[in-house]
């Protein structure tokens, strides 16, 4: 069983999800700007709760997961980032390869926070078993996330679809 470590960047703290995060976490996933390229539908508080439980459990079962991203200057929850194993029904399958994921509140978009955090999660992963290669999937219209992925060393592996939606599979 693995407890998520707390790691930091210059401007953020990445830490485990906590029960008291639920309302702020639900606000993150209810924001249509956040979900525009991640399923396209705002999440309910209940769906956000299930998502939190999924990531808490992922750390326990596979030894990695996503972190809450807190802004150091304010202490507020500004996003979520890390790695997951989603057992996605996608072709080609990348099951067993850690998948990077990130999402941030619009208030921090354009400030380089995502790039800073995504680089940091990869530093954390670099010497861990099973992280020799990682993947991420991104909507082809999500220019901001594509730029973050490229800065983190990801390159397009294949154009595919996930749940009928065009998707770029990237690999690092």
C-alpha positions as CSV (number, residue, x, y, z in Angstrom):
1,X,0.0,0.0,0.0
2,X,1.3,3.4,-1.0
3,X,0.6,6.8,0.6
4,X,1.0,9.7,-1.9
5,X,4.1,11.7,-1.1
6,X,3.8,15.5,-0.8
7,X,6.0,17.1,-3.5
8,X,6.5,20.7,-4.4
9,X,7.2,23.0,-7.3
10,X,8.3,26.7,-7.0
11,X,4.6,27.8,-6.8
12,X,2.6,24.7,-5.9
13,X,2.3,21.8,-3.4
14,X,1.1,18.5,-4.7
15,X,-0.5,16.4,-2.0
16,X,-3.0,13.6,-1.4
17,X,-6.8,14.2,-1.8
18,X,-8.5,14.9,1.5
19,X,-12.2,14.7,2.6
20,X,-12.3,18.5,3.1
21,X,-11.3,19.0,-0.6
22,X,-14.6,17.8,-1.8
23,X,-16.4,21.1,-2.4
24,X,-13.4,22.8,-4.0
25,X,-12.7,19.6,-6.0
26,X,-16.3,19.5,-7.2
27,X,-16.1,23.1,-8.2
28,X,-13.0,22.3,-10.3
29,X,-14.8,19.4,-12.1
30,X,-18.0,21.4,-12.5
31,X,-16.3,24.2,-14.4
32,X,-17.1,23.9,-18.2
33,X,-13.7,25.3,-19.1
34,X,-12.0,22.5,-17.2
35,X,-14.2,19.8,-18.7
36,X,-14.4,21.1,-22.2
37,X,-11.7,18.8,-23.5
38,X,-12.1,16.2,-20.7
39,X,-15.3,14.5,-21.5
40,X,-17.1,17.7,-22.5
41,X,-19.5,17.6,-19.6
42,X,-19.3,19.3,-16.2
43,X,-19.3,16.8,-13.4
44,X,-21.7,16.7,-10.5
45,X,-20.6,16.8,-6.9
46,X,-21.4,13.0,-6.7
47,X,-19.2,12.3,-9.7
48,X,-16.4,14.3,-8.3
49,X,-16.7,12.3,-5.0
50,X,-16.4,9.1,-7.0
51,X,-13.4,10.5,-8.8
52,X,-11.7,11.4,-5.5
53,X,-12.2,7.9,-4.2
54,X,-10.8,6.5,-7.4
55,X,-7.5,8.3,-7.0
56,X,-7.2,7.5,-3.3
57,X,-7.7,3.9,-4.2
58,X,-5.3,4.0,-7.2
59,X,-2.4,5.0,-4.9
60,X,-3.3,1.9,-2.7
61,X,-3.7,-0.5,-5.6
62,X,-1.1,0.5,-8.2
63,X,1.3,2.7,-6.2
64,X,0.7,5.9,-8.0
65,X,-2.2,8.3,-8.8
66,X,-3.1,11.9,-9.0
67,X,-2.3,14.7,-6.6
68,X,-4.3,17.7,-5.6
69,X,-2.4,20.8,-6.7
70,X,-2.5,23.6,-4.2
71,X,-1.2,27.1,-5.0
72,X,1.5,28.0,-2.4
73,X,0.7,31.7,-2.3
74,X,-3.0,31.2,-1.5
75,X,-3.3,27.6,-0.2
76,X,-6.2,27.1,-2.6
77,X,-6.9,24.0,-4.7
78,X,-6.1,25.0,-8.3
79,X,-6.0,21.6,-10.0
80,X,-5.1,18.0,-10.1
81,X,-2.2,16.2,-11.8
82,X,-0.3,12.9,-11.7
83,X,-0.5,9.4,-13.2
84,X,-3.3,6.9,-13.4
85,X,-4.1,3.4,-14.7
86,X,-7.6,3.7,-16.2
87,X,-7.9,0.3,-18.0
88,X,-9.2,2.4,-20.9
89,X,-11.2,0.8,-23.8
90,X,-9.0,2.4,-26.4
91,X,-7.2,1.2,-29.5
92,X,-4.3,0.9,-29.3
93,X,-4.3,-0.3,-25.8
94,X,-1.7,1.2,-23.4
95,X,-2.8,-0.7,-20.4
96,X,0.0,-1.2,-17.9
97,X,1.7,2.1,-19.0
98,X,1.3,5.0,-16.6
99,X,-1.0,7.7,-18.1
100,X,-0.2,11.3,-17.2
101,X,-3.2,13.6,-16.6
102,X,-3.7,17.1,-15.5
103,X,-6.5,19.7,-15.1
104,X,-6.4,23.2,-13.7
105,X,-8.8,26.0,-12.8
106,X,-9.1,28.7,-15.5
107,X,-7.8,31.2,-12.9
108,X,-4.3,29.7,-13.3
109,X,-4.4,29.1,-17.1
110,X,-1.6,30.8,-19.0
111,X,0.7,31.2,-16.0
112,X,2.9,28.2,-16.6
113,X,1.6,26.4,-13.6
114,X,0.6,23.3,-15.7
115,X,4.0,23.1,-17.3
116,X,5.7,23.5,-13.9
117,X,3.6,20.8,-12.3
118,X,3.7,18.3,-15.2
119,X,7.5,18.6,-15.3
120,X,7.6,17.9,-11.5
121,X,5.4,14.8,-11.6
122,X,7.7,13.4,-14.3
123,X,10.8,14.1,-12.1
124,X,9.0,12.2,-9.3
125,X,8.4,9.3,-11.7
126,X,11.7,9.1,-13.5
127,X,13.5,6.6,-11.2
128,X,10.5,4.5,-10.3
129,X,10.0,1.0,-11.7
130,X,7.4,0.9,-14.5
131,X,7.8,4.6,-15.6
132,X,10.4,4.1,-18.4
133,X,7.6,5.2,-20.7
134,X,4.4,7.1,-20.0
135,X,1.5,8.2,-22.2
136,X,-1.2,10.8,-22.2
137,X,-4.3,11.3,-24.3
138,X,-5.4,14.8,-25.4
139,X,-8.2,16.2,-27.5
140,X,-6.7,17.5,-30.8
141,X,-8.3,20.9,-30.2
142,X,-6.8,21.3,-26.8
143,X,-3.8,23.4,-27.9
144,X,-2.8,24.4,-24.3
145,X,-2.5,20.8,-23.1
146,X,-0.7,19.7,-26.2
147,X,1.8,22.5,-25.6
148,X,2.3,21.3,-21.9
149,X,2.7,17.7,-23.1
150,X,5.3,18.7,-25.7
151,X,7.3,20.7,-23.1
152,X,7.3,17.6,-20.9
153,X,8.8,15.5,-23.7
154,X,5.6,13.8,-25.1
155,X,5.4,13.2,-28.8
156,X,2.4,12.1,-30.9
157,X,2.2,8.3,-31.2
158,X,-1.1,7.9,-32.9
159,X,-4.4,9.6,-33.7
160,X,-7.3,7.5,-32.4
161,X,-10.7,7.9,-30.8
162,X,-11.8,7.5,-27.2
163,X,-15.5,7.0,-26.6
164,X,-16.0,8.1,-30.2
165,X,-14.2,11.4,-29.8
166,X,-11.0,12.1,-31.7
167,X,-8.0,11.8,-29.5
168,X,-4.2,12.1,-29.8
169,X,-2.2,9.3,-28.0
170,X,1.1,10.8,-26.9
171,X,4.1,8.9,-25.5
172,X,7.2,10.0,-23.6
